[in-house]
Amino acid sequence: MKISKALTIAGSDSGGGAGIQADLKTFQELRVYGMSAITAVTAQNTLGVHGVYPLPAEALEQQLKAVGVDLKPDAVKTGMLFNTEMILSAAKMLKEYQWSNLVIDPVMIAKGGSPLLKEEAMEALKTELIPLAKIITPNIPEAEALTGEKITNISDREKACLALHEMGADHIIIKGGHSEEQEEAIDVLYDGKEFSHFSSKRIATKHTHGTGCTFSAAICAELAKGKSVMEAVQTAKQYIQAAIEFTLEIGEGHGPTNHWAYQHLRSEGVIGG
């Protein structure tokens, strides 16, 4: 039996709700063997980021080499890369090992507002990494930062998808969680030819720490299993919706999502598949 393998290149979250920790939990829940390459260590909890300690770019390259020569991931995702050196190192190794199922979560700002990507690294992200992407998964503020355009409605999201496609990404999904839609959040997916819209009920909760990491990790896990982008996004939408709706309600601030809710709902027959 083939074991599907997924690799996350991201920062460590000591609070366990986002970053490497969220990615590995998601891979495990979706029955994919997870591997990691850490870009930075953060001192973090539900109240915010209290310190960011980036690793040397050489450390990232050595981690990726160790995985690349032996374990050969079927899909890769990037999260917090923090600086230009990390982006260049990640892009270099992705090309060297020809890892094609790349999911980019362009992590820029933590839930509490702390910057997780240096401003000068934006150009490297756009020119070196995005052209390698199978899919990029920005939220609205991230899409605005990448395109330089204000996004206020669905039409703006579609225009931003086109701009990101021009940068080289095969597929783009702009998440609607930061939109002003009251009853539902609408994600816009572009596959290079057509747009698809994914609506989900908006949940009234402050416990949404790590949603972007978790969503992109779920897409990565499904791509690792050989699913199409559309299939991967559909599963990821179900996964993150369950994780938000059945919240753990832990921590004094923005608490983490519930990474085991999806499988629990499947075992109860609430979610098919």
Order of alpha helices (4+ residues) and beta strands (2+ residues): beta-alpha-beta-beta-alpha-beta-alpha-beta-beta-alpha-alpha-beta-beta-beta-alpha-alpha-alpha
